Amino acid sequence: MQQAEIPKSINNWLLMLSPYQVLVFSFLGLILVGAFLLMLPIASNDGSSLSFIDALFTATSAVCVTGLIVVDTGQYFSIFGQLVIIMLIQIGGFGVMTITTIFAVIMGKKIQLRSRLIVQESLNRVTVGGIVKLIKLLVKTTLCIEFIGGVLLAFVLYPDYGVKGIYMAFWHSISAFCNAGFDIFGGTNIFHYNNNPLFCLVIAFLIILGGIGYGVTVEVKAKHKWQDFSLHTKIVLVTTLILLTVGTVVIFCLEYNNPNTIGDWDLGHKLLGAFFLSTTSRTAGYTLLDTGALHGVTLFFIIILMFLGASPGSTAGGIKTTTIAIIFATVTSLIRDKDEVVLFKRRIEHDLIVKALAIFYIAAALVVLGTMCLCVTEDFPFIRILFEVTSAMATVGLSTGITADLTVYGKYLLILIMLIGRVGVLTFLMAISMRNRRKVKIGYPSERIGVG
C-alpha cells in the first residue's frame, strides 16, 4: 500500500510545479547524472576519478552547451567520457523535455497539454499549437545538418587522424551545431586548422545555423521567400547578419597588427579569422587562436558580443538578437517622438518591450553581481573575470585561460550562472519565485516622475 502511494505522491508533487520549475529541474537532473558518469574511472584516460566539483562543472558546461572547461576534454577523457559529454551536449541542446517528448512520440504515447507547455517554454515558442509536429521536423533537420557537417569535416580530419578523424568530425559537428564549443583535439592542436578555409567555414556555419533558432531554420526551409517570413524570422536574420558583419570588421581592425593573433596572417586569412571569431564570440566559444593574447579593447568588444548572444529558441545564450532589436527600435522611436515601436512595418506590443527591457537589465545585473563576487574570491585581472562571467552567462565558453585555476567557490558560482544563462534569466526567476495563482486586478492612480 505504501509502495503504491510513493509514485502517486511524486506525481502529485510534479503536478504542483510550474512549467518553469520543471524545466529547471530537468536540467539539474541531467547535470547530476552527467556528473556521476564523468566521475567514473572509465571516463578518464588514466583510470582516475574526476573530483565532484570538476565533474559537476564539466557536466553543467556540456548540458548548458557552454564550453568552459576545467580539464582538457581531448587529453583527460576517454572515448567513454567523450561520448558522455557529446550526449549531454546533444540532449542539452534539444532540451530535456524535447527529448522526452521525442521518445513519447516514438512509443506512440499521447502528449499531454502540460508537457506541450513545458516544451513550448523550452523552445521559446509563442504558441503551443503544432509543438509535436515542430519537434519532429526539428529533430530531422538537426540530424541532417549535423550529418552533413560531419561529412564535410571528415574531409579535413581524416587525412590527419585516419578513422579517428571521422569520429572527431561528427563529434565536432554536433558540438558546433549545438553551440557548445567543446573540442577533443587536445591542448592547442585545434589551432593547426586556423588557416583551413573548409574547417573554419563549416564550423562557423554550423554555429550560425544552430544559433538562429530551430523555428527560424524550419521556417526558412519551408517558405524560402522573404515576404512570407514571420516578423520573428526577419528580425533574427537581419540582426544576425548585422552583428556578424560588424563583429568581423571591428575584430579585423583591432587585431590587424597583433602578431599573437592574426597579425602575421595574410589578408584573406585575417578576414577568415576575424569572421570566425565574430561568429563564435556570440554563441559557441570555439577558438582557433589564443584568446588571452587579444588586445584589451578586443576582449571588451567580445564581451559585448557574448552578452548580446544569438537568437531565441536556439541552443545559444545571451540576451538574444530579438531582445536587442526591440530595445534598439524602442530607443529609436523615443528619439523620433513616435507613439509606436515598429519593426518591418509591424507594431511591437507593449508587453514584449517590457520583457525585452527586463531581460536586458536582469542579465546585466547577473553579470555585474557575478563579476563582483569573483573579484572577491579570485586573484585575476578585472577584464578577465568580467570576460569569464559574461561567457558563462551567455553560455559561450570562450575563456582567457583562467577557468581551470578558479577556486571551488568560483567554480560553483559559474555553474549557477551557466544554468541561469541556459534556461534564461526570466525563466529561472519565475521558477524560484512564489507566485500567487490568483490575479487580483487593482487599479492605482498614476503619477508622473522626472526621468533622465
PEBEL-V268753 format. One record per backbone hydrogen bond with DSSP energy under -1.0 kcal/mol. CO is the residue of the C=O (numbers start at 1). NH is the residue of the N-H. E is the energy in kcal/mol with one decimal. If there is no record, write none. Layout:
BEGIN
co | nh | e
CO | NH | E
CO | NH | E
END
This chain:
BEGIN
co | nh | e
1 | 5 | -1.1
2 | 6 | -1.1
5 | 9 | -2.5
6 | 10 | -2.4
7 | 11 | -2.5
8 | 12 | -2.4
9 | 13 | -2.1
10 | 14 | -2.3
11 | 15 | -2.1
12 | 16 | -1.1
18 | 22 | -2.4
19 | 23 | -2.0
20 | 24 | -2.1
21 | 25 | -2.8
22 | 26 | -2.2
23 | 27 | -1.6
24 | 28 | -2.3
25 | 29 | -2.7
26 | 30 | -2.0
27 | 31 | -2.3
28 | 32 | -2.3
29 | 33 | -2.1
30 | 34 | -2.6
31 | 35 | -2.6
32 | 36 | -2.1
33 | 37 | -2.1
34 | 38 | -2.2
35 | 39 | -1.1
40 | 43 | -1.9
41 | 44 | -1.5
43 | 78 | -2.2
51 | 55 | -2.6
52 | 56 | -3.0
53 | 57 | -2.3
54 | 58 | -2.4
55 | 59 | -2.6
56 | 60 | -2.5
57 | 61 | -2.6
58 | 62 | -2.1
59 | 63 | -3.0
60 | 64 | -2.6
61 | 66 | -3.5
62 | 65 | -1.5
72 | 76 | -2.9
76 | 45 | -2.8
78 | 82 | -2.8
79 | 83 | -2.4
80 | 84 | -2.2
81 | 85 | -2.1
82 | 86 | -2.4
83 | 87 | -2.0
84 | 88 | -2.3
85 | 89 | -2.3
86 | 90 | -2.3
87 | 91 | -2.7
88 | 92 | -2.8
89 | 93 | -2.4
90 | 94 | -2.2
91 | 95 | -3.0
95 | 99 | -2.1
96 | 100 | -2.3
97 | 101 | -2.3
98 | 102 | -2.1
99 | 103 | -2.1
100 | 104 | -2.0
101 | 105 | -2.4
102 | 106 | -2.3
103 | 107 | -2.2
104 | 109 | -2.7
105 | 108 | -1.2
112 | 116 | -1.9
113 | 117 | -2.3
114 | 118 | -1.9
115 | 119 | -2.3
116 | 120 | -2.4
117 | 121 | -2.0
118 | 122 | -2.3
119 | 123 | -2.5
120 | 125 | -2.6
128 | 131 | -1.4
130 | 134 | -2.3
131 | 135 | -2.5
132 | 136 | -2.1
133 | 137 | -2.0
134 | 138 | -2.8
135 | 139 | -2.6
136 | 140 | -2.0
137 | 141 | -2.6
138 | 142 | -2.6
139 | 143 | -2.6
140 | 144 | -2.0
141 | 145 | -2.5
142 | 146 | -2.8
143 | 147 | -2.0
144 | 148 | -2.4
145 | 149 | -2.7
146 | 150 | -2.3
147 | 151 | -2.3
148 | 152 | -2.3
149 | 153 | -2.3
150 | 154 | -1.7
153 | 157 | -2.4
154 | 158 | -2.5
157 | 161 | -2.7
158 | 162 | -2.6
162 | 165 | -1.0
163 | 166 | -1.1
163 | 167 | -1.3
164 | 168 | -2.6
165 | 169 | -2.1
166 | 170 | -2.0
167 | 171 | -2.1
168 | 172 | -2.5
169 | 173 | -1.6
170 | 174 | -2.0
171 | 175 | -2.1
172 | 176 | -2.5
173 | 177 | -2.4
174 | 178 | -2.3
175 | 180 | -3.2
176 | 179 | -1.5
186 | 189 | -1.8
188 | 191 | -1.7
189 | 192 | -1.4
190 | 193 | -1.8
191 | 194 | -1.8
193 | 196 | -1.5
196 | 200 | -2.5
197 | 201 | -2.7
198 | 202 | -2.4
199 | 203 | -2.3
200 | 204 | -2.5
201 | 205 | -2.7
202 | 206 | -2.1
203 | 207 | -2.2
204 | 208 | -2.4
205 | 209 | -2.6
206 | 210 | -2.2
207 | 211 | -1.9
208 | 212 | -1.4
211 | 311 | -2.0
213 | 217 | -2.1
214 | 218 | -2.5
215 | 219 | -2.3
216 | 220 | -2.8
217 | 221 | -1.9
218 | 222 | -1.8
219 | 223 | -2.8
220 | 224 | -1.2
223 | 225 | -2.3
226 | 229 | -1.4
230 | 234 | -2.1
231 | 235 | -2.6
232 | 236 | -2.4
233 | 237 | -2.5
234 | 238 | -2.4
235 | 239 | -2.6
236 | 240 | -2.4
237 | 241 | -2.1
238 | 242 | -2.4
239 | 243 | -2.6
240 | 244 | -2.4
241 | 245 | -2.3
242 | 246 | -3.0
243 | 247 | -2.5
244 | 248 | -2.2
245 | 249 | -2.4
246 | 250 | -2.6
247 | 251 | -2.3
248 | 252 | -2.3
249 | 253 | -2.2
250 | 254 | -2.6
251 | 255 | -2.4
255 | 258 | -1.4
258 | 261 | -1.6
258 | 263 | -3.2
262 | 265 | -1.4
266 | 270 | -2.3
267 | 271 | -2.2
268 | 272 | -2.0
269 | 273 | -2.8
270 | 274 | -2.5
271 | 275 | -2.5
272 | 276 | -2.5
273 | 277 | -2.3
274 | 278 | -2.3
275 | 279 | -2.2
276 | 280 | -2.7
277 | 281 | -1.8
280 | 285 | -1.8
290 | 293 | -1.5
291 | 294 | -1.6
295 | 299 | -2.2
296 | 300 | -2.0
297 | 301 | -2.1
298 | 302 | -2.5
299 | 303 | -2.0
300 | 304 | -1.6
301 | 305 | -2.0
302 | 306 | -2.9
303 | 307 | -2.3
304 | 308 | -2.0
305 | 309 | -2.2
307 | 319 | -2.4
308 | 320 | -1.7
310 | 321 | -2.9
311 | 314 | -1.2
313 | 214 | -1.5
317 | 310 | -1.4
320 | 324 | -1.7
321 | 325 | -2.0
322 | 326 | -2.3
323 | 327 | -2.3
324 | 328 | -2.5
325 | 329 | -2.4
326 | 330 | -2.3
327 | 331 | -2.5
328 | 332 | -2.4
329 | 333 | -2.3
330 | 334 | -2.1
331 | 335 | -2.5
332 | 336 | -2.1
333 | 338 | -3.3
334 | 337 | -1.0
341 | 348 | -3.2
343 | 346 | -1.1
346 | 343 | -2.6
349 | 353 | -1.4
350 | 354 | -2.3
351 | 355 | -2.1
352 | 356 | -2.5
353 | 357 | -2.3
354 | 358 | -2.4
355 | 359 | -2.6
356 | 360 | -2.2
357 | 361 | -2.3
358 | 362 | -2.6
359 | 363 | -2.4
360 | 364 | -2.2
361 | 365 | -2.3
362 | 366 | -2.3
363 | 367 | -2.2
364 | 368 | -2.5
365 | 369 | -2.9
366 | 370 | -2.6
367 | 371 | -2.5
368 | 372 | -2.3
369 | 373 | -2.3
370 | 374 | -2.3
371 | 375 | -2.0
373 | 377 | -1.8
374 | 378 | -2.8
381 | 385 | -1.8
382 | 386 | -2.8
383 | 387 | -2.1
384 | 388 | -2.2
385 | 389 | -2.5
386 | 390 | -2.4
387 | 391 | -2.2
388 | 392 | -1.9
389 | 393 | -2.8
390 | 394 | -2.6
391 | 396 | -2.8
392 | 395 | -1.1
394 | 317 | -1.2
403 | 406 | -1.5
407 | 411 | -2.3
408 | 412 | -2.3
409 | 413 | -2.1
410 | 414 | -2.2
411 | 415 | -2.2
412 | 416 | -2.0
413 | 417 | -2.3
414 | 418 | -2.8
415 | 419 | -2.0
416 | 420 | -2.4
417 | 421 | -2.6
418 | 422 | -2.0
419 | 423 | -2.3
420 | 424 | -1.7
424 | 428 | -2.6
425 | 429 | -2.0
426 | 430 | -2.5
427 | 431 | -1.7
428 | 432 | -1.6
429 | 433 | -1.2
END
